[in-house]
Amino acid sequence: MPSTPTLQQPGLLDELDVLHRQEREAQTRKLLTATAFALANADLDPAQAGRAGRERLVRLGGEGTPAVAEFSGAMVGGRLQLSAWSADRLIADGLDLQFRLPHLFARLTAFEVAVGHARLVARKTRHLSLEQAGRVDARAAEVADGRLPWSRFTALVDAAVIQADPDTAAEREREAAEDVCVRSCRPLGDAMGALFVRGPVEATTQIDAAVTDMAATLQEIGWADPSVDGDSEPARVQEIRLQALLVLCNPAVAVAAIHHRVDRQAGREVPGLHKLVPDASTLVARAQLYVHLAQQSAEDGHDGVARIEGHGPVSAGWVRRHLGLRAGFTVRPVLDPLHQTPVDAYEVPARHAEAVHLMTPADIFPFASRTTRAVEIDHTRPYRPRSRGGPPGQSRIGNYGPMSRRHHRIKTHSDWQVEQPFPGIYLWRDPAGAMYLVDHTGTRRVGAESA
């Protein structure tokens, strides 16, 4: 019998036990404290809350949960390095657990279940009545302690939700069938993107089958790109499936491929039909990408970094390899954001908006995540008309900040304060006095050792 090797440093495993429990307790306390803060600050002046744009009482949780102040999540998010939206979701889950899911809440406060498991149940049951949510709570609480792997726990909760309210489940399925989309997802890094398709199972199954069939066609007729060899057979298969999807995006090429396959299977050869090596420039419709590239990076070839709007950073070499031989480029002159002529109008000129986007491409509210052009350009120091004593040139670089509609409302109609001491640098103060510095590097808490 082989001897059993001596276990080295078993105390490290004991330390993992301690750390795991400490982490669970800390996550639970954060959830409970965030919820308690929202509940403690739910009193608003009705006269003020009724005015346009002002903070209101909102019910973030499901039936039976109390309303809380609309902007409370922004303050919670600042302390937890979360966006206001994410902090709202945290508070909503905490409210549901406290007021709708008593079994889970009891186990949560005893640190017997993970916050992630409890929050999943809260989110999945938010649309249910108080009684129906209680049924799911009773079913899920016992197994929410980690005994089930995540996929099995999710399936159990989904089944319990359907059983609790089959009529609503059927209606949600009908609504979901109409909530279809085909859209680009957020960038994955390494110059890779993703396309998200959501639709009825029969539709997505049909799409998958069409890609599989076209991939087989390309291989059979020899149209698959011979450069596709990948590091493994699975990688090659997926590369060919991507080529098949590109072919399907061009009906003429797809029909030609299918006809070629039929002719080959029938023993016929079509005169003049030659092998096609698919590439993106011939297979799909025209598309436009905004590529930000320094002149030196373009001249150096493979050195430096480029940024593709909506996709993220790529190497300058990637731009040369993937776009250099296939794409047409429109080179725009360099826009100097800091030397734009100020204007007296409240409306932001297009050239100013472009300069703001180039200099500050992200929402400037603390820990905000939006990086698209779909933002509102706020005047850091509120615009005051000349007729009311406003100074000239208020609409200028250095007095702008891009924000989402909600963050714009928080800044305008609450006690949050912001200054822009230098263009593109924003110093925020929340109603409790916490300070946040937002610049091109992100958000940092200032003046607090624990931040």
N, C-alpha and C positions, 0 to 999 in steps of 0.2 A: 504494500500500500504506500502510495506517495505521501510524504509528510506534508502537513498543512503549513504554508508559509506564515510566519509571524506577522500579524497586522501592525503596520507602522503608524504611530501617532493616532490612535483611536480617539484621543481627546478632541481632534479636529471635527470629528463627526458629531460629538456632543455639542461643540460650539455651533455647528450648523443648526442643530435643534433650537438652540437659544436664539440665534439670529433670525430663524424663520418665525418663531413666535413673536419676537420683538417687532419684526416687520409687519406681521398681521395686526398686532396691537396698534402700531403707529398708523397704519392705513385706516383702521377702524376709528381711531381717535380723530384723525383728520376729517373723515366723513361726518362724524357726529358733531365736531366743533363747527364745521362749515354750516351744517344745518342749524345748529343752535344760534349762530350769528344771524342767519337770515330770519329766523323766528324772532329774535330779540329786536330786530330793526324793521319791523313790519308796519310801524305806525307812520302814516303819511298824512299831511294836511289835505283834506278832501278838496279844499278850494284850489290848492296848487296842482293836485294830481289831475284835476279835470281840465287843465289848460293844455293846449296843443303842444306836443313834444315833451311834456314834463313826465317825470317818473310816476309810474302807476303801480298799483297792487296787481300782481299777476299770480295765477295758480300754476306753478311749475309742475307739481305732482298730479296724481290722478284724483278721482272722486274721493272726498273725505279729507283731503289735505288742505291746510290753511293757505291763504294767499300771502305772498311775501313781496317786499319792495323789489321793483324791476331791476334796479341797478346794483343790488347787493352782491350779485355774482361777480361783478367787475372788481370789487374790493377783495373778495375771497380769492379770485383768480390771481390778483397781484401777489398775494402772500404765498400762493402755492405754485407760482410760475405756470399758470394756466391761462388760456384765453378766457374771456368772459363767457363765451358760449360753453366751453368745457366746464367751467365752474357752475354754470346754471344746471347742467346735466348732473353734476355731483350733488348739488342741493336738491334737485328734483328726486334723485334716487334716495337720498337721505330722508326726505319727507315721506315718500311712499313706504319706506321700510318702517318708519316710526309710527305712521298713522294708518297703514293699510296691511302690513305684513307682520303681525305680532310674533308669530313663531320664529321667523327668520330674524327679527329684530332682537328677540331674547337671546338667540344663539350668537348673534353678531356682537352684542354687548358683553357676552361672556367670552368673546374671542374664540369661538368654536367654529366659525365659518369664515372663509376668506371674503374680503370686500368685493372682489370681482364676481364671485358667485352670487352674492346677495344683490349686487347692482344689476346683474343680468335679469334676475327675477323681477326686480322693480321695473326695469325698462320694458320687459315683455308683457307685464300685466297692467301697464299704465292706462290702457284703454278700457279695461274691465271695470265693472261695478265693484263696490266695496266687498260685497258678498262673494262675487266670483273670484276676485283677487285672493280672498281668504281661502278658497278651495285650493288654489295653486300653491299658496303659502304652506298649507298643511302638507301638501304632497312633496314640495321641494325642500322644506326646511331640514328634514332628516338626512338627506343625502347631499346637502350643500357644504359639507365639511371636507370635501376633497377626495372622498372615497371613489368617486366616479371620475374618469378622465373628462376633460372639458367637452369634447364632442358628444359624449353620451349624456352628460348633464344638460347640455343645450337641447338635445333631442327630447329628453324627459320633460323639460320645462315647456317646450313647444307643444308636446302632446297634452300636457296638463292644461295649457291655455285653451286648446281646441275643445277639450272635454268640458271645461268650465263654461264656455259659451259657444256652442257649435254654430248658432245662427250668425253671430258676429264673425266667427272664423270664416264662414262661407262668404259673407259679404266682403270681408277683407280680401279674400282670394279673388273675388270678382273685381274689386278695386285695383288690386295688385296687377291683374291681367291687363288693365288699362295703363298702368304706370310703367310703361316700357321706355327704354332708352338705349341708345348706342352712342357712347361718348368716350373721349380720351380721358384717361385717368391721370392722376398726378405723376410726375416723373419718378422713375425707379432708380435713377443714378446710372453711371457708366454709359451715358448716351442711350439708354433704353427707355422706351415708353410702353404704355399698355392701353389696350382698347377694351372697354367694359361694355358688355352686352347683357341687358336684362330684359327678359321676356318670358312668355309662357314656356313651360318645359318642352312642349312639343315643338315650339319654334326654335329654341336653342338646340334641341336635339337634331332638328333638321339642318341647321347651320353647320353643326359639327359633322354630320354625315356628309354634307356637300363638300366641306373642306377635305375630309378623309377620301372621298371619291376623287376629287380633283387632284389630290396629292398622288393617288395611285395612277391617275391618267398621265400626269407629268412624268412619272417614273417609267411607265410603260412605253410612252412614245419618245422618251429620251429628251424631254424638254427641261427636266430638273437641272438646275445649275450644277455643272460638274465641280465647281469650287466648293460646293457644300459637302464637307466631309466631317466636320465637327470633331470633338475629342472622343465621341462614343456614338454608337448606333442610335440611342435615344436622342442625342443632340441633332444628328442628321435628320431623323424623322421629323423633329419639330421645325427645323429649318425648311424642309420641303413643304410642310404644312403651311408655313408662313408664305412661301412662294405661291402655294395653291390659293390662299386667301387673296393675295395680290392679283392673281389671274382672274379670280371670280369678280374682282372689282372692275374689270374691263370686259364687258359682255362680248365684244368682238373676239378678243383673244380666247376667252373661255369657250365660245362656240367653235372656234378653229381647233382648239385642243380636243374637244369632244369629237368633232368630225374626224380628226386625224386618228383618234383611238378607234372609232368605229371602222374606218377604212383599213387600218392595220389588222384589226380582228377579222375582217372580211377578206384579207389578203390583197387589198387594193392599195396601190401607191398613188398619191396625188402629185402630178408633175408640178414642179416649182415650189412645192411646200418644203421649206427647209427648217432645220432645227432652230428653235427659239430658246435663247437663254434669257429668262425673265429678269428684268431689273425694274426698280421702282419708277424710273423715268418714262417707261413705255407702258406700264401696266395700270397706273392709276391717274385720276384726274389731277389737275394742277392744284397745288397747295402753296401756302405762303408761310414762311417761317421768319421770325425776327431774330437775327443772329448778331449779338454784340461781340465785337472782336477788335482788340487793339491793333493798330497798324503794325507795331513791332511783332506781335504774335503772328499776324498774317505773313509777314516777311520771313520770319524764322521757320515757318512751315510746321514743325511738329512740337515746338515749344509753346508754352503759354496756355491760357485758358480762354475759352469762348463761353458765352451764355446764350442759350436758346430760350426765348420767352415761352413760358408754359411747360418747359421740359427741364430746365436747370443747366448746370455747367457741363461742358464737354471739353476735351482737349482740342487745341487748335489743329492738331493732326487729324482728328476725327472729321472736322469740317472739311479739310482738304481731301481726305479719302472718300467720304460719303457724299459730299455735296459738290466738291470741286469739278468733277467731270459730268455731273448730271443736272445741276441747278443753275438757273440764271440769277445773277446777283444785281441788285440795285444798291450802289454804294451811296449813302447819304452823308452829307458834310457833318463834321463834328459839331454838336450843339453844346455850347458853353453854358451850363446851367446858372452860373453865378453872375453872368453879365447880361441878363435879360432886362430890358427896359421896363421899369415899373409902370403901372397904369392906375388911373383913378377909379375905374369902374369896379363894381362888385363882381361881375362875371370874370371868370378866370380865362384869359386868352389861351388858344390851343397851344401856342408855343410855350407858354408857362406850364401848362399841364404836362406837356411832353418833357420839359426840363425837370419838373418835380418827379415824374415817373423814373427818369434816368438816374436822378440823384437819390431818390428815396422810393425804391420799388416795392416797399412793404407798408402795410397799415402801421401807423406810428403809435397806436394805443399800446400800453404795456402788455407784452406777451401775445399780441395779436398775430394771427397766422396768415392773413390774406396777402397775396403777392401779385394779384392780377390788376388789370387796369380798371376793373369794376369797383371804383371807390369814389368817394366825394372829396373834393379838395376844400379843406377847411382853412379859414383865416385864423392863424394862431392867436393873434390879437384881433378880437372881433372888428369887423369892418364897420366904420361909422361914416355916413354920407358927409360930403363937404358942407351940405346945408345945415348939418348938426355939429359942425366944428371939426369934422374929421380931417386929418392931415393928408397931403397929397401922396400918391404912390403907395397906398396901403396894399394893393394887389401886387405883390412882388415876391421874388425868391427870398426866402428867409422869413416869410410870414405865411407860408403854406404848410399844410400837412395832410397827406392822404389818409382817409379813414372810411370804414364802413359806415352805413347809415346809423346803425345802433351806437357805435362808438362816438360818432359825431353828436348824437343826441345826449349821450352821457356827458361829453365835454361841454355842451352848450347849456344843458338844463339840470346840472347837478353841481355839487361842490368840488368836483375834480378841477384842478388847475394845471395849466401847462404853459411853459415859456420855451422859446426857441432862441437861446443866446447866440448861437451861430447857425447858419443855414444847414439843415439836416440833422441837428442835434436838439433833442427835446427833453426837457426836464419836467416830469409830472409829479404832482402831489395829490394823494388821494384824500378823501374827507377825514380820515383818521390821522393824517400827517405823514404817512409813509411816502418816501421819495423814490422815483424810478427814473433812470436815465435811459433813453431810447436813442440809438443811433444806428449806423449801418452794421454794427456788430451784433445788434439785438437789444435785449432789455436787461438792465442790471439794477438791483436794489442798491440804493446808496444811503449811507448814514445808519446802517444797521449791521452789526457784526454777524448776526445769524443768517443774513440773507445770502 
